[in-house]
Amino acid sequence: KVDALTAERDRPPALRAADREVLAKLLPVLAGVFGDGRFSAWEVADRVSRPGIEGVNLRLVLGGRSAHALGKLLARAIGADVGPVRIVRDGRDAGGVLWRCVANKSPFRGDA
């Protein structure tokens, strides 16, 4: 019974449909830009203003979100299954939370 309660407590909250839609587009772009490296929401916001395809892609998927709003969105996405990439919290630095994109290995997609 304790295991069942722990599993219930640790289950990530359900994402709103709008968040899920944005994340399905955003996470693959973040993975393309940062690979498996760590990044902060502030670094993402900084790269939005850079010229070239990287900045264009980030501007398109972020839709004008601030670094703060992006950080909150990523925090809501922890543990959520929204596609081939998922987000994990990977520490902190002087600028705040660090994030990392990882491949989402789901037994439901046959890639376990």
C-alpha positions as CSV (number, residue, x, y, z in Angstrom):
1,K,0.0,0.0,0.0
2,V,2.9,2.4,0.8
3,D,4.3,1.7,-2.7
4,A,1.0,2.6,-4.3
5,L,0.8,5.9,-2.3
6,T,4.4,6.7,-3.2
7,A,3.7,6.1,-6.9
8,E,0.6,8.3,-6.8
9,R,2.6,11.1,-5.1
10,D,5.4,10.9,-7.6
11,R,3.2,10.9,-10.7
12,P,3.7,14.0,-12.7
13,P,0.7,16.3,-12.9
14,A,-1.3,16.2,-16.1
15,L,-0.2,18.8,-18.7
16,R,-2.8,21.2,-20.1
17,A,-3.4,20.6,-23.8
18,A,-1.8,24.0,-24.7
19,D,1.4,23.1,-22.8
20,R,1.5,19.7,-24.5
21,E,1.1,21.3,-27.9
22,V,3.9,23.8,-27.3
23,L,6.2,21.2,-25.8
24,A,5.7,18.7,-28.7
25,K,7.3,21.4,-30.9
26,L,9.7,23.0,-28.4
27,L,11.5,20.0,-27.0
28,P,12.8,18.6,-30.3
29,V,14.1,22.1,-31.2
30,L,15.9,22.4,-27.9
31,A,17.4,19.0,-28.4
32,G,18.6,20.1,-31.8
33,V,20.1,23.2,-30.5
34,F,21.7,21.9,-27.2
35,G,22.0,18.2,-28.0
36,D,22.4,16.3,-24.7
37,G,24.1,19.3,-23.1
38,R,22.7,21.3,-20.1
39,F,21.1,24.7,-20.6
40,S,19.2,27.3,-18.7
41,A,16.0,29.1,-19.8
42,W,18.2,32.3,-19.9
43,E,20.5,30.6,-22.4
44,V,17.6,29.7,-24.6
45,A,16.3,33.3,-24.4
46,D,19.7,34.6,-25.4
47,R,19.9,32.3,-28.4
48,V,16.5,33.5,-29.6
49,S,18.1,36.8,-30.6
50,R,21.0,35.2,-32.6
51,P,20.9,35.3,-36.4
52,G,20.6,32.1,-38.3
53,I,18.3,29.1,-38.3
54,E,18.8,28.3,-34.7
55,G,17.4,31.7,-33.6
56,V,14.6,31.5,-36.1
57,N,13.5,28.0,-34.9
58,L,13.6,29.0,-31.3
59,R,11.6,32.2,-32.0
60,L,9.0,30.2,-33.8
61,V,8.4,27.6,-31.1
62,L,8.7,30.0,-28.1
63,G,6.1,32.4,-29.4
64,G,7.5,35.4,-27.4
65,R,7.8,33.6,-24.1
66,S,10.2,35.1,-21.6
67,A,13.0,33.1,-20.0
68,H,10.9,33.0,-16.8
69,A,7.8,31.7,-18.6
70,L,9.9,29.1,-20.4
71,G,11.4,27.9,-17.1
72,K,7.9,27.5,-15.6
73,L,6.8,25.6,-18.7
74,L,9.8,23.3,-18.5
75,A,9.2,22.7,-14.8
76,R,5.6,21.6,-15.6
77,A,7.0,19.3,-18.3
78,I,9.2,17.2,-15.9
79,G,8.2,13.6,-16.2
80,A,5.6,14.2,-19.0
81,D,5.6,12.1,-22.1
82,V,5.0,14.5,-25.0
83,G,7.0,12.9,-27.8
84,P,10.4,11.5,-28.6
85,V,12.2,14.0,-26.3
86,R,11.6,14.7,-22.6
87,I,13.0,17.3,-20.3
88,V,14.9,16.7,-17.1
89,R,16.0,19.0,-14.4
90,D,19.8,18.7,-14.2
91,G,21.1,20.9,-11.5
92,R,21.5,24.6,-10.9
93,D,24.1,27.3,-11.6
94,A,24.3,31.0,-10.8
95,G,21.7,31.6,-13.5
96,G,19.1,29.2,-12.1
97,V,17.9,25.8,-13.0
98,L,19.7,23.7,-15.6
99,W,17.8,21.5,-18.0
100,R,18.7,18.7,-20.3
101,C,16.8,17.0,-23.2
102,V,16.9,13.2,-23.2
103,A,15.5,10.6,-25.6
104,N,12.1,9.4,-24.3
105,K,12.2,5.6,-24.3
106,S,8.7,4.5,-24.0
107,P,7.6,0.9,-24.1
108,F,4.5,2.0,-25.9
109,R,6.5,3.2,-29.0
110,G,8.5,0.0,-29.2
111,D,11.9,1.7,-28.4
112,A,12.4,0.3,-24.9
